[in-house]
């Protein structure tokens, strides 16, 4: 069912934009309200929860499950508190109008970990897509060269990468982005080299970067001049949601 335009900023998650809708409507439709805090934020900064036909609430980080949904901020500690004091159940009952007819609304005690696992998968899937689009650079030597010459928009490190390796690439990245002396550094992911290697189909992926140049391969993300910028934004959003949910804001 089409979501009425005047309900775009709400805990309801179904997003539909009518052809010819104005920019103001589009802006409103890109925001959702956290059912726990009441704060209204861009939808890409929030986490969607969907409900199955049998009434179970499950994470839907890509926001693609059909039907109504509820949005929460990426804050595991706040979620666990809301689960403990009953606030989450009340908020979900309101958001889902009590749940599907004939089914009892429920969620697992392990919901926070389900969300963390789903956000992990979303990030790894995104990296795989960007690799196929020609927007991922790997290998310390190649990555260092690209970073130093300003061709890396986003720098990422595995959780088990060495401090020395991170420092060298971080410094190269600062040089390439004219940020020497600022302390800006790449993101240390909550994913180890094994997880990254499996997701990207490469051996020993310890460091990687999202290109600041047109990937130029295939008909995917490298097919327009704006694609690399969008690639870094897409990966950055996935990284930010995951790290914030785990209580570790990414470095700025």
C-alpha positions as a Python dict, from the first residue, in 0.01 Angstrom:
ca = {
    (1, 'X'): (0, 0, 0),
    (2, 'X'): (130, 345, -88),
    (3, 'X'): (242, 552, 207),
    (4, 'X'): (64, 890, 211),
    (5, 'X'): (305, 1179, 150),
    (6, 'X'): (221, 1343, 483),
    (7, 'X'): (338, 1031, 670),
    (8, 'X'): (691, 1022, 531),
    (9, 'X'): (853, 1138, 855),
    (10, 'X'): (737, 865, 1089),
    (11, 'X'): (821, 522, 1229),
    (12, 'X'): (638, 366, 932),
    (13, 'X'): (901, 250, 688),
    (14, 'X'): (735, 196, 354),
    (15, 'X'): (878, 464, 125),
    (16, 'X'): (707, 562, -199),
    (17, 'X'): (778, 878, -395),
    (18, 'X'): (525, 998, -645),
    (19, 'X'): (656, 1113, -983),
    (20, 'X'): (701, 1487, -988),
    (21, 'X'): (703, 1523, -609),
    (22, 'X'): (883, 1838, -498),
    (23, 'X'): (1224, 1849, -326),
    (24, 'X'): (1068, 1927, 9),
    (25, 'X'): (864, 1608, 0),
    (26, 'X'): (1169, 1410, -108),
    (27, 'X'): (1367, 1551, 184),
    (28, 'X'): (1092, 1457, 431),
    (29, 'X'): (1063, 1107, 284),
    (30, 'X'): (1436, 1056, 348),
    (31, 'X'): (1385, 1097, 724),
    (32, 'X'): (1246, 858, 983),
    (33, 'X'): (1169, 881, 1353),
    (34, 'X'): (1342, 653, 1603),
    (35, 'X'): (1067, 470, 1791),
    (36, 'X'): (1276, 464, 2109),
    (37, 'X'): (1410, 820, 2138),
    (38, 'X'): (1164, 1007, 1915),
    (39, 'X'): (1454, 1172, 1730),
    (40, 'X'): (1405, 1229, 1356),
    (41, 'X'): (1712, 1143, 1149),
    (42, 'X'): (1804, 1061, 788),
    (43, 'X'): (1692, 705, 721),
    (44, 'X'): (2044, 595, 619),
    (45, 'X'): (2160, 668, 974),
    (46, 'X'): (1892, 448, 1131),
    (47, 'X'): (1821, 75, 1143),
    (48, 'X'): (1493, -65, 1020),
    (49, 'X'): (1310, -343, 1201),
    (50, 'X'): (1052, -543, 1006),
    (51, 'X'): (791, -792, 1121),
    (52, 'X'): (738, -1140, 979),
    (53, 'X'): (392, -1288, 906),
    (54, 'X'): (413, -1484, 1231),
    (55, 'X'): (483, -1167, 1431),
    (56, 'X'): (858, -1193, 1489),
    (57, 'X'): (1050, -864, 1472),
    (58, 'X'): (1376, -895, 1276),
    (59, 'X'): (1645, -655, 1152),
    (60, 'X'): (1606, -520, 799),
    (61, 'X'): (1915, -299, 756),
    (62, 'X'): (1861, -249, 383),
    (63, 'X'): (1498, -143, 436),
    (64, 'X'): (1359, -374, 169),
    (65, 'X'): (1121, -602, 359),
    (66, 'X'): (755, -541, 270),
    (67, 'X'): (499, -394, 504),
    (68, 'X'): (526, -167, 803),
    (69, 'X'): (849, -119, 990),
    (70, 'X'): (1006, 58, 1284),
    (71, 'X'): (1329, 256, 1286),
    (72, 'X'): (1580, 273, 1570),
    (73, 'X'): (1903, 463, 1618),
    (74, 'X'): (2226, 261, 1587),
    (75, 'X'): (2283, 234, 1961),
    (76, 'X'): (2314, -115, 2104),
    (77, 'X'): (2331, 0, 2465),
    (78, 'X'): (2008, 201, 2429),
    (79, 'X'): (1838, -94, 2262),
    (80, 'X'): (1939, -332, 2539),
    (81, 'X'): (1813, -86, 2800),
    (82, 'X'): (1480, -53, 2615),
    (83, 'X'): (1450, -432, 2601),
    (84, 'X'): (1512, -456, 2973),
    (85, 'X'): (1261, -194, 3086),
    (86, 'X'): (985, -285, 2841),
    (87, 'X'): (1011, 36, 2637),
    (88, 'X'): (1102, -153, 2319),
    (89, 'X'): (797, -379, 2333),
    (90, 'X'): (563, -84, 2383),
    (91, 'X'): (726, 111, 2101),
    (92, 'X'): (703, -183, 1862),
    (93, 'X'): (340, -249, 1952),
    (94, 'X'): (263, 110, 1850),
    (95, 'X'): (474, 100, 1535),
    (96, 'X'): (334, -230, 1413),
    (97, 'X'): (-22, -165, 1532),
    (98, 'X'): (-3, -470, 1757),
    (99, 'X'): (140, -700, 1492),
    (100, 'X'): (-13, -919, 1218),
    (101, 'X'): (-370, -1032, 1266),
    (102, 'X'): (-382, -1361, 1451),
    (103, 'X'): (-12, -1347, 1548),
    (104, 'X'): (158, -1229, 1865),
    (105, 'X'): (433, -970, 1829),
    (106, 'X'): (766, -1107, 1955),
    (107, 'X'): (1140, -1063, 1925),
    (108, 'X'): (1442, -1265, 2030),
    (109, 'X'): (1639, -1190, 2344),
    (110, 'X'): (1929, -1201, 2100),
    (111, 'X'): (1793, -914, 1889),
    (112, 'X'): (2097, -686, 1946),
    (113, 'X'): (2331, -955, 1815),
    (114, 'X'): (2096, -1026, 1525),
    (115, 'X'): (2122, -660, 1431),
    (116, 'X'): (2501, -657, 1465),
    (117, 'X'): (2528, -965, 1242),
    (118, 'X'): (2293, -812, 984),
    (119, 'X'): (2493, -488, 976),
    (120, 'X'): (2813, -690, 933),
    (121, 'X'): (2662, -873, 636),
    (122, 'X'): (2536, -548, 486),
    (123, 'X'): (2883, -392, 500),
    (124, 'X'): (3056, -700, 356),
    (125, 'X'): (2798, -724, 76),
    (126, 'X'): (2848, -355, -1),
    (127, 'X'): (3225, -397, -23),
    (128, 'X'): (3178, -690, -260),
    (129, 'X'): (2951, -485, -484),
    (130, 'X'): (3194, -194, -491),
    (131, 'X'): (3483, -430, -573),
    (132, 'X'): (3292, -557, -875),
    (133, 'X'): (3226, -195, -973),
    (134, 'X'): (3600, -122, -977),
    (135, 'X'): (3593, 112, -677),
    (136, 'X'): (3801, -86, -424),
    (137, 'X'): (4182, -71, -401),
    (138, 'X'): (4373, -340, -209),
    (139, 'X'): (4733, -433, -140),
    (140, 'X'): (4949, -218, 87),
    (141, 'X'): (5189, -96, -183),
    (142, 'X'): (4918, -8, -436),
    (143, 'X'): (4693, 136, -168),
    (144, 'X'): (4974, 352, -32),
    (145, 'X'): (5049, 487, -380),
    (146, 'X'): (4684, 568, -448),
    (147, 'X'): (4638, 724, -104),
    (148, 'X'): (4945, 944, -137),
    (149, 'X'): (4830, 1072, -476),
    (150, 'X'): (4481, 1163, -352),
    (151, 'X'): (4300, 876, -523),
    (152, 'X'): (4145, 722, -209),
    (153, 'X'): (3822, 864, -69),
    (154, 'X'): (3781, 622, 223),
    (155, 'X'): (4052, 418, 398),
    (156, 'X'): (3965, 101, 591),
    (157, 'X'): (4168, -137, 809),
    (158, 'X'): (4091, -487, 937),
    (159, 'X'): (4050, -519, 1313),
    (160, 'X'): (4362, -737, 1335),
    (161, 'X'): (4580, -510, 1119),
    (162, 'X'): (4909, -399, 1271),
    (163, 'X'): (4941, -51, 1419),
    (164, 'X'): (5253, 11, 1211),
    (165, 'X'): (5073, -80, 888),
    (166, 'X'): (4782, 146, 975),
    (167, 'X'): (5008, 439, 1061),
    (168, 'X'): (5194, 420, 728),
    (169, 'X'): (4876, 416, 522),
    (170, 'X'): (4706, 678, 738),
    (171, 'X'): (5000, 912, 682),
    (172, 'X'): (4993, 851, 306),
    (173, 'X'): (4619, 923, 306),
    (174, 'X'): (4667, 1249, 498),
    (175, 'X'): (4929, 1358, 244),
    (176, 'X'): (4699, 1278, -47),
    (177, 'X'): (4405, 1463, 105),
    (178, 'X'): (4605, 1768, 222),
    (179, 'X'): (4540, 1689, 588),
    (180, 'X'): (4892, 1648, 721),
    (181, 'X'): (4920, 1728, 1090),
    (182, 'X'): (4549, 1677, 1156),
    (183, 'X'): (4559, 1326, 1299),
    (184, 'X'): (4292, 1209, 1054),
    (185, 'X'): (4311, 834, 1012),
    (186, 'X'): (4136, 548, 842),
    (187, 'X'): (3854, 343, 992),
    (188, 'X'): (3946, 30, 1187),
    (189, 'X'): (3660, -205, 1108),
    (190, 'X'): (3504, -448, 1358),
    (191, 'X'): (3590, -716, 1100),
    (192, 'X'): (3912, -916, 1081),
    (193, 'X'): (4117, -999, 773),
    (194, 'X'): (3957, -1340, 737),
    (195, 'X'): (3606, -1193, 711),
    (196, 'X'): (3722, -931, 460),
    (197, 'X'): (3914, -1187, 255),
    (198, 'X'): (3615, -1420, 230),
    (199, 'X'): (3378, -1137, 137),
    (200, 'X'): (3609, -995, -131),
    (201, 'X'): (3741, -1326, -266),
    (202, 'X'): (4104, -1227, -209),
    (203, 'X'): (4376, -1359, 17),
    (204, 'X'): (4489, -1167, 325),
    (205, 'X'): (4284, -847, 289),
    (206, 'X'): (4419, -629, 570),
    (207, 'X'): (4374, -277, 431),
    (208, 'X'): (4152, -143, 156),
    (209, 'X'): (4039, 187, 15),
    (210, 'X'): (3741, 318, -176),
    (211, 'X'): (3861, 493, -488),
    (212, 'X'): (3819, 865, -539),
    (213, 'X'): (3832, 813, -914),
    (214, 'X'): (3596, 658, -1167),
    (215, 'X'): (3617, 279, -1144),
    (216, 'X'): (3536, 253, -1511),
    (217, 'X'): (3471, -123, -1523),
    (218, 'X'): (3147, -273, -1636),
    (219, 'X'): (2807, -107, -1628),
    (220, 'X'): (2784, -78, -1254),
    (221, 'X'): (2925, 180, -1018),
    (222, 'X'): (3199, 297, -1254),
    (223, 'X'): (2961, 407, -1526),
    (224, 'X'): (2939, 778, -1436),
    (225, 'X'): (3165, 1051, -1304),
    (226, 'X'): (2971, 1068, -978),
    (227, 'X'): (2990, 692, -913),
    (228, 'X'): (3311, 688, -700),
    (229, 'X'): (3179, 963, -472),
    (230, 'X'): (2860, 765, -429),
    (231, 'X'): (3064, 450, -366),
    (232, 'X'): (3252, 608, -75),
    (233, 'X'): (2925, 743, 64),
    (234, 'X'): (2757, 402, 42),
    (235, 'X'): (3045, 224, 211),
    (236, 'X'): (3083, 504, 465),
    (237, 'X'): (2719, 481, 564),
    (238, 'X'): (2745, 105, 619),
    (239, 'X'): (3063, 148, 824),
    (240, 'X'): (2915, 428, 1035),
    (241, 'X'): (2594, 243, 1121),
    (242, 'X'): (2785, -68, 1226),
    (243, 'X'): (3051, 107, 1433),
    (244, 'X'): (2797, 334, 1604),
    (245, 'X'): (2572, 42, 1687),
    (246, 'X'): (2868, -129, 1853),
    (247, 'X'): (2947, 191, 2044),
    (248, 'X'): (3255, 292, 1847),
    (249, 'X'): (3210, 613, 1649),
    (250, 'X'): (3436, 613, 1340),
    (251, 'X'): (3726, 861, 1347),
    (252, 'X'): (3680, 1198, 1179),
}
